[in-house]
Structures are given as C-alpha cells and as structure tokens.
Amino acid sequence: MKIVVQKFGGTSVATRDGREAAAKRVKEIAAEGYKVVVVVSAMGRKGDPYATDTLINMVKDIYPETSPRELDLLTSCGEIISTVVMVNTLKNLGLNSIGLTGGQAGIITDLHFTDAHILKVEPEHVLRHLNRGEVVVVAGFQGLAETGDITTLGRGGSDTTAAALGVALKAERVEIFTDVSGVKTADPRLVPEAKTLTHMTYEEIVQMAYEGAKVVHPRAVEIAMKGNVPLLVKNTFEEKSKGTLITHVSEITKAWPDMRKGRLITGVTHIENMAKVTVFVEENTPEKDLKMFELLASHGISLDMITVTPERKSFIVKDEVAEQARFLLQEADLDVEILPSCAKVTVVGTGMRGIPGVMANVVQALTRQNIEVLLSVDSHATISCLIHGDKLAAAVKALHKQFHLE
C-alpha cells in the first residue's frame, strides 16, 4: 500500500477557499493511487475564533491559573473542530473520509502537558480505515498519554504528528502544506528576491528551523530523518507547486555530486528581540560558572551563543527575560551588563564543512554595511553573528548577496 501523509497548517484550513484548495490537493494525490492521511492544524491564527492562542487566552482571561492538564484538554479542541470541518469538505468533493483524534490515530505520548513527546505510534486503526478506501483526517498537535489523558505536542505539533504518522505508516513521503512555495533562502519580507530551494538536507532544515526559519518544526524533521521519510514543503494555493524536497544528503548529492563545487550556503535565517548578557568576573573558578548557569536554568531562562573566557561570560537571552536575568545575577553579586534589542543572524549550509574562508566572507559582508559583530558562534553547518537589531534587514540582505543566494 502506497501512503502519503499531507499536513495542512492553520492558514490553509482557516477559510472555505483554503479548505477547498487543501481538499483539491488531497484529491490530486488520491487520484495517483495513494492512500492519504491528512493532518490538520487548528483553523487560523491568534485572534481567529478556534485558533490555539485564542482558546488559551479565552480561559486565562477568566482563570489565569488554569492547569497545564486542563489547557491541553481545551486546546486540543481547535484541531478537532478543524478535523470535522475538513472531513466534510472532502466528502463534498466526493472523497470517502473519516476523522480521528490524535489518540484515536495511535499517537501515544508522555505526560508532559503542553509540550508532550511522542513515545510511540500505534497505526493499526489508521491502517484499517485506509484499507477500507477512506481518507483519514487526523487532528494534529495532540496525543494520548497511557493514563488516558489528552496531551498536546507544543508549538509545531501538527508537523510532529504528520512526521510521526509518516514514519509509523512507512509513507512514501510527508507533504507539509503552507502558504509559501517552499523553504526560502531567506525571509522574503527582508529579501524579496529570496528564492525557493528545490531540495535540501534534513540537517540543513533542522539548523534553519532552530535558527529562526518557521516553515517546518525541527522536531518533525528529526523524526522524519530517523525514519528516512522524505518531507516535501509545498504551497496549498499553488496547483503545480513543486516545493522543497527535504531528504538525506546522499539524495542531495545526486544533484551536486561534489558539495565542495556545489552549494556552499543554503540560506540565511534570523532571530529578533534578543539581549546580550555580559557577566564580568574578577576571580574565575569553574564552581562560580556552574552556579551562575544553574541559577539561570532553575528559573527557566534559556541561553544561546555562550562564550566563556576567564574575565567574562557572554550569552544571549530573549529580550522579555533580560531584566529577570539581570536581577538574578546581581542578587548573586555578579557584575552584569545587558544590551537589549539585538538580533541573531545565521548562515546555514552543510556545504561549508571543512571549507576555509566562510567566516571571512561573513565578516566582509557585514563590514561593508558597517554592521558590528557583537558575538559569534559556529558549528560544522552554521555561522551565527549577534548584531544590533536595527541592522537586521541590512545584514540578511548583505549575507544573501555575499553567498550568491539570489
């Protein structure tokens, strides 16, 4: 049995026109002889009646201390509503369809409410319906703990649902439908000439997602990579959208047999509203470093771009928690300096591995625009620079041009 999993995001199912366009994509793939599993997000975004954030705000405006367990019970309703509406949309198009909750589809999770992890997928129920010739529509973003409690999978949870089902069902591929043509070389709002990538590796899209790109959730990519199921990111509203194919590097090198002569940098990503924190140290000891990092961790403050020298410790946090970090560190008798309103800009590409001169190109591009590098970190597939936030657009454009991504 040839199976394709298709996931439709909130913008794809928010309106009648969007749902009808999504249903056409389902009918097209079914006409090719595939059994189809459809995963849907809640309808719309913040402010829309059934969007996840709208449901959360509705109850928290009345009862701010609502428990995570009850929040999961509430927010799972958004995807269930979307599932029922999509089933009927498909039926109106002549497709025999049935809707399932995440739990009914066999998504079994831990008990970490609002950000649960999938422990296993039991796909037998889905397979029974596929064997009956039905299109199975599954509510994304949710699962069922072994205790019987409804859980949700955190931001990007519908992507995770689709990837997990794709692996469990041994699908030919998972198609992620959204309102863009695929993964772009940069945010088109900052770089209008950004192009759609035809293909990229799992590793590249994971890095881009963690560094600010919002097309596919990194957890979903990691699941697909482990299960060796290709992902295809496409536009719901483009009938002949080719999209971006995401797969293993061995498949990519069929197009570029020698990555050293092919694509050096895949894309430029960014994260806004970050604060640089510098802690000055007179007497440095490993114990003091440990206590400082443990203190911030105990208050749920996540750190990035960590740079440690004997005289100072630098890292970045979200702007919204910068003052809390200042207070905690000063209470611990540490000398702290905060620089808010920064941005992290990152070049991503597995082709840079072992290639000299990439950092020189990054610095050259930024220097030409008089953009100061406040911090930098790198890995085998990324180089990230912290800059002043008001220079973000200029930085992304400069790096995009420097590496000929246009």
C-alpha positions as CSV (number, residue, x, y, z in Angstrom):
1,M,0.0,0.0,0.0
2,K,1.4,3.4,-1.1
3,I,0.7,6.0,1.6
4,V,1.3,9.8,1.6
5,V,0.7,11.9,4.7
6,Q,-0.4,15.5,3.9
7,K,-0.4,18.2,6.6
8,F,-2.3,21.4,6.3
9,G,-1.5,24.4,8.6
10,G,-3.8,26.9,10.1
11,T,-3.7,29.3,7.2
12,S,-4.6,26.5,4.8
13,V,-7.8,25.5,6.8
14,A,-8.9,28.9,8.1
15,T,-11.2,29.8,5.3
16,R,-13.6,28.0,2.9
17,D,-11.4,28.8,0.0
18,G,-8.3,27.5,1.8
19,R,-10.1,24.2,2.8
20,E,-11.3,23.7,-0.7
21,A,-7.8,24.2,-2.1
22,A,-6.5,21.7,0.5
23,A,-9.2,19.2,-0.5
24,K,-8.1,19.5,-4.1
25,R,-4.5,18.7,-3.1
26,V,-5.8,15.6,-1.3
27,K,-7.9,14.5,-4.3
28,E,-5.0,15.0,-6.7
29,I,-2.7,12.7,-4.7
30,A,-5.5,10.1,-4.2
31,A,-6.1,10.1,-8.0
32,E,-2.4,9.0,-8.3
33,G,-3.2,5.8,-6.4
34,Y,-2.0,6.8,-3.0
35,K,-3.8,6.1,0.3
36,V,-3.9,9.5,2.0
37,V,-3.7,10.5,5.7
38,V,-4.5,14.2,6.2
39,V,-3.2,16.0,9.4
40,V,-4.8,19.4,10.2
41,S,-3.9,22.3,12.5
42,A,-6.4,24.5,14.2
43,M,-8.2,26.9,12.0
44,G,-6.4,30.2,11.6
45,R,-4.0,32.1,13.9
46,K,-4.2,34.3,17.0
47,G,-7.5,36.2,17.1
48,D,-9.4,33.7,14.9
49,P,-12.2,32.0,16.8
50,Y,-10.8,28.5,17.1
51,A,-7.0,29.2,16.9
52,T,-4.9,27.7,19.7
53,D,-3.8,31.1,21.1
54,T,-7.5,32.3,21.1
55,L,-8.6,29.3,23.1
56,I,-5.7,29.8,25.6
57,N,-6.5,33.5,26.1
58,M,-10.2,32.8,26.5
59,V,-9.7,30.7,29.6
60,K,-6.7,32.6,31.0
61,D,-8.6,35.9,30.9
62,I,-11.1,34.3,33.3
63,Y,-8.8,31.8,35.2
64,P,-5.1,32.7,34.8
65,E,-4.0,29.8,36.9
66,T,-5.6,27.1,34.7
67,S,-3.5,23.9,35.0
68,P,-1.5,22.6,32.0
69,R,-3.6,19.4,32.0
70,E,-6.9,21.4,31.5
71,L,-5.2,23.7,29.0
72,D,-4.4,20.6,26.9
73,L,-8.0,19.5,27.1
74,L,-9.1,22.9,25.9
75,T,-6.5,23.5,23.1
76,S,-7.0,20.1,21.6
77,C,-10.5,21.2,20.6
78,G,-9.1,23.5,17.9
79,E,-7.7,20.7,15.9
80,I,-10.8,18.5,16.5
81,I,-13.0,21.2,15.1
82,S,-10.7,21.6,12.1
83,T,-10.8,17.8,11.6
84,V,-14.6,17.6,11.5
85,V,-14.8,20.5,9.0
86,M,-12.1,19.1,6.8
87,V,-13.8,15.6,6.7
88,N,-17.0,17.3,5.4
89,T,-15.0,19.4,2.9
90,L,-13.5,16.2,1.5
91,K,-16.9,14.4,1.4
92,N,-18.3,17.3,-0.6
93,L,-15.6,16.7,-3.1
94,G,-16.6,13.1,-3.4
95,L,-13.9,11.6,-1.1
96,N,-14.9,9.0,1.5
97,S,-13.3,10.3,4.7
98,I,-13.3,9.8,8.4
99,G,-11.8,11.9,11.2
100,L,-9.7,10.8,14.2
101,T,-8.3,12.5,17.2
102,G,-4.6,12.1,17.9
103,G,-5.3,9.4,20.4
104,Q,-7.6,7.5,18.1
105,A,-4.8,7.7,15.5
106,G,-2.5,5.9,17.9
107,I,-0.3,8.9,19.0
108,I,0.9,7.9,22.5
109,T,2.8,10.4,24.5
110,D,4.4,11.1,27.8
111,L,2.6,13.2,30.5
112,H,4.5,16.5,29.8
113,F,1.3,18.6,29.4
114,T,1.5,21.4,26.8
115,D,4.8,20.1,25.3
116,A,4.5,16.3,25.3
117,H,6.8,14.0,23.4
118,I,5.6,11.0,21.4
119,L,6.6,7.7,22.9
120,K,5.2,5.5,20.1
121,V,2.6,5.4,17.4
122,E,0.1,2.5,17.1
123,P,-1.1,2.9,13.5
124,E,-3.4,-0.1,13.3
125,H,-6.6,2.0,13.5
126,V,-5.5,4.3,10.7
127,L,-4.5,1.4,8.5
128,R,-7.9,-0.3,8.9
129,H,-9.6,2.9,7.6
130,L,-7.1,3.2,4.7
131,N,-7.7,-0.4,3.7
132,R,-11.4,0.5,3.5
133,G,-10.6,3.1,0.9
134,E,-11.1,6.1,3.3
135,V,-9.1,9.3,3.5
136,V,-8.1,9.5,7.2
137,V,-8.1,13.0,8.7
138,V,-6.2,13.3,11.9
139,A,-6.3,16.1,14.4
140,G,-2.7,17.3,14.7
141,F,-0.8,18.7,17.7
142,Q,-2.3,16.2,20.1
143,G,-1.9,12.7,21.5
144,L,-3.0,10.5,24.4
145,A,-0.9,9.5,27.4
146,E,-1.0,5.9,28.6
147,T,-3.0,7.2,31.6
148,G,-5.8,8.2,29.2
149,D,-5.1,12.0,29.5
150,I,-5.2,14.2,26.4
151,T,-1.9,15.9,25.7
152,T,-0.6,18.4,23.2
153,L,2.8,18.4,21.5
154,G,3.8,22.1,21.7
155,R,4.4,24.6,19.0
156,G,4.7,23.0,15.6
157,G,2.9,19.9,17.0
158,S,0.9,19.3,13.8
159,D,4.2,18.9,11.9
160,T,5.3,16.5,14.5
161,T,2.1,14.5,14.2
162,A,2.5,14.2,10.4
163,A,6.1,13.1,10.6
164,A,5.4,10.5,13.3
165,L,2.5,9.1,11.3
166,G,4.6,9.1,8.2
167,V,7.3,7.0,9.8
168,A,4.8,4.6,11.6
169,L,2.9,4.1,8.3
170,K,6.1,3.7,6.2
171,A,4.8,6.5,4.0
172,E,6.3,7.4,0.6
173,R,6.7,11.0,1.9
174,V,5.1,13.6,4.2
175,E,3.8,16.7,2.4
176,I,3.8,19.9,4.5
177,F,1.4,22.4,3.0
178,T,1.6,26.0,4.0
179,D,1.0,29.5,2.4
180,V,4.5,29.8,0.9
181,S,6.0,28.0,-2.1
182,G,8.6,26.1,0.0
183,V,11.7,26.8,2.0
184,K,13.3,30.1,1.0
185,T,16.9,31.1,1.0
186,A,15.9,34.0,3.4
187,D,12.8,35.6,4.8
188,P,11.1,37.2,1.7
189,R,9.9,40.0,3.9
190,L,13.5,41.1,4.3
191,V,14.9,39.8,1.0
192,P,12.2,40.0,-1.7
193,E,14.5,38.2,-4.2
194,A,14.9,35.2,-1.9
195,K,14.4,32.0,-4.0
196,T,12.6,28.8,-3.2
197,L,15.0,25.9,-2.6
198,T,14.2,22.8,-4.7
199,H,15.9,20.5,-2.3
200,M,17.9,20.4,1.0
201,T,19.1,18.0,3.6
202,Y,17.4,17.2,6.9
203,E,20.4,18.7,8.7
204,E,20.1,22.0,6.9
205,I,16.4,22.4,7.6
206,V,16.8,21.5,11.2
207,Q,19.5,24.1,11.6
208,M,17.4,26.7,9.7
209,A,14.4,25.9,11.9
210,Y,16.4,26.2,15.2
211,E,17.9,29.5,13.9
212,G,14.6,31.2,13.2
213,A,13.0,29.8,10.0
214,K,9.4,28.8,10.7
215,V,8.4,26.6,7.7
216,V,8.8,23.2,9.4
217,H,9.3,22.4,13.1
218,P,12.7,20.9,13.9
219,R,11.3,18.1,16.0
220,A,9.2,16.9,13.0
221,V,12.3,16.9,10.8
222,E,14.3,14.9,13.3
223,I,11.6,12.2,13.4
224,A,11.4,12.1,9.6
225,M,15.2,11.8,9.4
226,K,15.4,8.9,11.8
227,G,12.6,7.1,9.9
228,N,14.1,8.0,6.5
229,V,10.8,9.5,5.2
230,P,11.2,12.5,2.8
231,L,9.5,15.8,3.5
232,L,8.0,17.9,0.8
233,V,7.1,21.5,1.7
234,K,4.5,22.9,-0.7
235,N,2.0,25.8,-1.2
236,T,-1.6,24.8,-0.7
237,F,-2.8,27.5,-3.0
238,E,-0.5,26.7,-6.0
239,E,-1.9,23.8,-8.1
240,K,1.5,22.9,-9.6
241,S,3.8,23.8,-6.7
242,K,7.0,21.8,-6.8
243,G,8.0,22.9,-3.3
244,T,11.2,21.9,-1.4
245,L,12.2,18.3,-1.0
246,I,14.0,17.5,2.2
247,T,15.9,14.3,2.4
248,H,19.3,12.7,3.2
249,V,22.5,14.2,1.9
250,S,23.0,11.1,-0.2
251,E,19.9,12.1,-2.3
252,I,21.1,15.7,-2.4
253,T,24.5,14.8,-3.8
254,K,22.8,13.2,-6.8
255,A,22.2,16.8,-7.9
256,W,25.6,18.0,-6.6
257,P,28.0,15.0,-6.6
258,D,30.7,17.2,-5.1
259,M,29.3,19.6,-2.4
260,R,32.6,21.5,-2.5
261,K,31.8,22.6,-6.0
262,G,28.1,23.0,-5.4
263,R,26.1,24.9,-2.8
264,L,28.2,26.3,0.0
265,I,25.5,28.1,1.9
266,T,21.8,27.1,1.8
267,G,20.2,30.0,3.4
268,V,20.2,32.9,5.8
269,T,18.0,32.9,8.9
270,H,17.5,35.3,11.8
271,I,16.0,35.6,15.3
272,E,14.9,39.0,16.6
273,N,14.4,40.5,20.1
274,M,17.4,39.1,21.8
275,A,19.6,40.6,24.6
276,K,23.3,40.2,25.0
277,V,24.2,39.5,28.6
278,T,27.8,40.0,29.8
279,V,29.0,38.9,33.2
280,F,32.3,40.3,34.3
281,V,34.4,38.1,36.6
282,E,37.3,39.2,38.9
283,E,38.1,35.8,40.3
284,N,37.2,32.9,37.9
285,T,36.5,29.4,39.1
286,P,34.6,26.5,37.5
287,E,32.4,26.4,40.6
288,K,31.2,30.0,40.1
289,D,30.5,29.4,36.4
290,L,28.4,26.3,37.3
291,K,26.4,28.2,40.0
292,M,25.7,31.1,37.6
293,F,24.4,28.8,34.8
294,E,22.5,26.6,37.3
295,L,20.8,29.8,38.7
296,L,19.5,30.9,35.3
297,A,18.4,27.3,34.4
298,S,16.5,27.0,37.6
299,H,14.4,30.0,36.6
300,G,13.7,28.6,33.1
301,I,16.0,31.1,31.3
302,S,17.4,29.6,28.1
303,L,20.8,30.7,26.9
304,D,22.3,30.8,23.5
305,M,25.6,31.9,21.9
306,I,27.5,31.2,25.0
307,T,31.1,32.5,25.1
308,V,33.3,31.9,28.2
309,T,36.6,33.5,28.9
310,P,38.4,33.9,32.3
311,E,37.4,37.5,32.5
312,R,33.8,37.5,31.2
313,K,30.9,35.2,30.3
314,S,28.7,36.3,27.4
315,F,25.5,34.9,26.1
316,I,22.1,35.9,24.8
317,V,18.6,35.5,26.2
318,K,15.2,36.7,24.9
319,D,14.5,40.4,25.5
320,E,11.5,39.5,27.6
321,V,13.6,37.8,30.3
322,A,16.6,40.0,30.2
323,E,15.7,42.1,33.2
324,Q,14.9,38.9,35.2
325,A,18.3,37.6,34.3
326,R,19.9,40.9,35.4
327,F,18.1,40.8,38.8
328,L,19.1,37.2,39.4
329,L,22.7,37.7,38.5
330,Q,23.0,40.9,40.6
331,E,21.4,39.2,43.5
332,A,24.3,36.7,43.2
333,D,26.8,39.6,43.5
334,L,27.8,39.5,39.8
335,D,28.7,42.5,37.7
336,V,26.2,42.4,34.8
337,E,25.8,44.3,31.6
338,I,22.7,44.0,29.4
339,L,22.4,45.1,25.7
340,P,18.8,44.6,24.6
341,S,17.2,44.7,21.1
342,C,19.8,42.6,19.4
343,A,19.3,40.1,16.5
344,K,21.0,36.8,15.7
345,V,21.7,36.3,12.0
346,T,22.9,32.9,10.8
347,V,24.2,31.4,7.6
348,V,23.4,27.7,7.2
349,G,24.8,25.1,4.9
350,T,26.3,21.6,5.1
351,G,28.5,22.6,2.2
352,M,30.6,24.8,4.4
353,R,32.0,21.9,6.3
354,G,35.8,21.9,6.0
355,I,35.8,24.9,3.6
356,P,38.2,27.8,4.6
357,G,37.1,31.4,4.3
358,V,33.4,31.2,5.1
359,M,33.8,33.3,8.2
360,A,35.9,35.8,6.3
361,N,33.1,36.2,3.8
362,V,30.5,36.7,6.6
363,V,32.6,39.4,8.2
364,Q,33.4,41.0,4.9
365,A,29.7,41.3,4.0
366,L,28.8,42.8,7.4
367,T,31.7,45.1,7.4
368,R,30.7,46.6,4.1
369,Q,27.4,47.6,5.7
370,N,29.2,49.0,8.8
371,I,27.5,46.3,10.9
372,E,29.2,45.5,14.2
373,V,29.5,41.8,15.2
374,L,28.8,41.7,19.0
375,L,29.2,37.9,19.3
376,S,29.8,35.0,17.0
377,V,29.5,31.2,17.3
378,D,29.8,28.5,14.7
379,S,29.2,24.8,14.1
380,H,30.0,22.5,11.1
381,A,26.9,23.8,9.4
382,T,26.2,27.3,10.8
383,I,27.9,30.6,11.5
384,S,25.9,32.9,13.7
385,C,26.6,36.6,14.5
386,L,24.8,38.8,17.0
387,I,24.2,42.3,15.7
388,H,22.2,45.4,16.7
389,G,18.6,44.8,15.9
390,D,18.2,47.9,13.7
391,K,20.8,46.4,11.4
392,L,19.0,43.1,10.8
393,A,17.5,43.8,7.4
394,A,20.8,45.1,6.0
395,A,22.7,42.1,7.5
396,V,20.4,39.5,6.0
397,K,20.4,41.2,2.6
398,A,24.2,41.5,2.7
399,L,24.8,37.9,3.5
400,H,22.3,36.7,1.0
401,K,24.1,38.7,-1.7
402,Q,27.6,37.7,-0.5
403,F,26.9,34.0,-0.9
404,H,25.0,34.5,-4.3
405,L,21.8,33.1,-3.0
406,E,19.7,35.4,-5.2
